[in-house]
Amino acid sequence: MTEQKRIILITEFIEQKLRKENELKFYEKELMELTTKIGYLRQEVTLTNTIINIIKHEQVIDIAESLQSNDNMLIGKGDSGDKEI
């Protein structure tokens, strides 16, 4: 093999190595972004599961219903208080 052919082969290998290193950097960056997205999605799934469990176990307080029952209790106390006087 002549010296010129060896130089060409070596430069081709060096260029191939550089391309692969750049490709590796690109995919490492993509992997980091995807890992971050996976983390956010896991948090959202956990939150959704928590909400579903709260609803299943009826731990959600109906604000309107609660206010209405509080008003009824206050009105009832006010009426009984008026009757006592």
CNS distance restraints for C-alpha pairs under 8 A (distance, minus, plus):
assign (resid   1 and name CA) (resid   5 and name CA) 6.56 0.50 0.50
assign (resid   1 and name CA) (resid   6 and name CA) 6.96 0.50 0.50
assign (resid   2 and name CA) (resid   6 and name CA) 6.50 0.50 0.50
assign (resid   3 and name CA) (resid   7 and name CA) 6.31 0.50 0.50
assign (resid   4 and name CA) (resid   8 and name CA) 6.30 0.50 0.50
assign (resid   5 and name CA) (resid   9 and name CA) 6.20 0.50 0.50
assign (resid   6 and name CA) (resid  10 and name CA) 6.13 0.50 0.50
assign (resid   7 and name CA) (resid  11 and name CA) 6.13 0.50 0.50
assign (resid   8 and name CA) (resid  12 and name CA) 6.13 0.50 0.50
assign (resid   9 and name CA) (resid  13 and name CA) 6.26 0.50 0.50
assign (resid  10 and name CA) (resid  14 and name CA) 6.17 0.50 0.50
assign (resid  11 and name CA) (resid  15 and name CA) 6.06 0.50 0.50
assign (resid  12 and name CA) (resid  16 and name CA) 6.06 0.50 0.50
assign (resid  13 and name CA) (resid  17 and name CA) 6.05 0.50 0.50
assign (resid  14 and name CA) (resid  18 and name CA) 6.25 0.50 0.50
assign (resid  15 and name CA) (resid  19 and name CA) 6.22 0.50 0.50
assign (resid  16 and name CA) (resid  20 and name CA) 6.20 0.50 0.50
assign (resid  17 and name CA) (resid  21 and name CA) 6.13 0.50 0.50
assign (resid  18 and name CA) (resid  22 and name CA) 6.20 0.50 0.50
assign (resid  19 and name CA) (resid  23 and name CA) 6.13 0.50 0.50
assign (resid  20 and name CA) (resid  24 and name CA) 6.00 0.50 0.50
assign (resid  21 and name CA) (resid  25 and name CA) 6.25 0.50 0.50
assign (resid  22 and name CA) (resid  26 and name CA) 6.25 0.50 0.50
assign (resid  23 and name CA) (resid  27 and name CA) 6.30 0.50 0.50
assign (resid  24 and name CA) (resid  28 and name CA) 6.07 0.50 0.50
assign (resid  25 and name CA) (resid  29 and name CA) 6.22 0.50 0.50
assign (resid  26 and name CA) (resid  30 and name CA) 6.32 0.50 0.50
assign (resid  27 and name CA) (resid  31 and name CA) 5.97 0.50 0.50
assign (resid  28 and name CA) (resid  32 and name CA) 6.28 0.50 0.50
assign (resid  29 and name CA) (resid  33 and name CA) 6.42 0.50 0.50
assign (resid  30 and name CA) (resid  34 and name CA) 6.13 0.50 0.50
assign (resid  31 and name CA) (resid  35 and name CA) 5.97 0.50 0.50
assign (resid  32 and name CA) (resid  36 and name CA) 6.29 0.50 0.50
assign (resid  33 and name CA) (resid  37 and name CA) 6.32 0.50 0.50
assign (resid  34 and name CA) (resid  38 and name CA) 6.05 0.50 0.50
assign (resid  35 and name CA) (resid  39 and name CA) 6.27 0.50 0.50
assign (resid  36 and name CA) (resid  40 and name CA) 6.47 0.50 0.50
assign (resid  37 and name CA) (resid  41 and name CA) 6.16 0.50 0.50
assign (resid  38 and name CA) (resid  42 and name CA) 6.10 0.50 0.50
assign (resid  39 and name CA) (resid  43 and name CA) 6.37 0.50 0.50
assign (resid  40 and name CA) (resid  44 and name CA) 6.27 0.50 0.50
assign (resid  41 and name CA) (resid  45 and name CA) 6.13 0.50 0.50
assign (resid  42 and name CA) (resid  46 and name CA) 6.16 0.50 0.50
assign (resid  43 and name CA) (resid  47 and name CA) 6.17 0.50 0.50
assign (resid  44 and name CA) (resid  48 and name CA) 6.07 0.50 0.50
assign (resid  45 and name CA) (resid  49 and name CA) 6.08 0.50 0.50
assign (resid  46 and name CA) (resid  50 and name CA) 6.16 0.50 0.50
assign (resid  47 and name CA) (resid  51 and name CA) 6.26 0.50 0.50
assign (resid  48 and name CA) (resid  52 and name CA) 6.18 0.50 0.50
assign (resid  49 and name CA) (resid  53 and name CA) 6.12 0.50 0.50
assign (resid  50 and name CA) (resid  54 and name CA) 6.17 0.50 0.50
assign (resid  51 and name CA) (resid  55 and name CA) 6.23 0.50 0.50
assign (resid  52 and name CA) (resid  56 and name CA) 6.05 0.50 0.50
assign (resid  53 and name CA) (resid  57 and name CA) 6.13 0.50 0.50
assign (resid  54 and name CA) (resid  58 and name CA) 6.01 0.50 0.50
assign (resid  54 and name CA) (resid  59 and name CA) 5.14 0.50 0.50
assign (resid  54 and name CA) (resid  60 and name CA) 6.39 0.50 0.50
assign (resid  55 and name CA) (resid  59 and name CA) 6.18 0.50 0.50
assign (resid  55 and name CA) (resid  60 and name CA) 6.17 0.50 0.50
assign (resid  61 and name CA) (resid  66 and name CA) 7.33 0.50 0.50
assign (resid  62 and name CA) (resid  66 and name CA) 6.05 0.50 0.50
assign (resid  63 and name CA) (resid  67 and name CA) 6.08 0.50 0.50
assign (resid  64 and name CA) (resid  68 and name CA) 6.10 0.50 0.50
assign (resid  65 and name CA) (resid  69 and name CA) 6.16 0.50 0.50
assign (resid  66 and name CA) (resid  70 and name CA) 6.16 0.50 0.50
assign (resid  67 and name CA) (resid  71 and name CA) 6.09 0.50 0.50
assign (resid  68 and name CA) (resid  72 and name CA) 6.15 0.50 0.50
assign (resid  69 and name CA) (resid  73 and name CA) 6.14 0.50 0.50
assign (resid  70 and name CA) (resid  74 and name CA) 6.21 0.50 0.50
assign (resid  71 and name CA) (resid  75 and name CA) 6.01 0.50 0.50
assign (resid  72 and name CA) (resid  76 and name CA) 5.95 0.50 0.50
assign (resid  73 and name CA) (resid  77 and name CA) 6.22 0.50 0.50
assign (resid  74 and name CA) (resid  78 and name CA) 6.12 0.50 0.50
assign (resid  75 and name CA) (resid  79 and name CA) 6.16 0.50 0.50
assign (resid  76 and name CA) (resid  80 and name CA) 6.23 0.50 0.50
assign (resid  77 and name CA) (resid  81 and name CA) 5.96 0.50 0.50
assign (resid  78 and name CA) (resid  82 and name CA) 6.25 0.50 0.50
assign (resid  79 and name CA) (resid  83 and name CA) 6.32 0.50 0.50
assign (resid  80 and name CA) (resid  84 and name CA) 6.35 0.50 0.50
assign (resid  81 and name CA) (resid  85 and name CA) 6.78 0.50 0.50
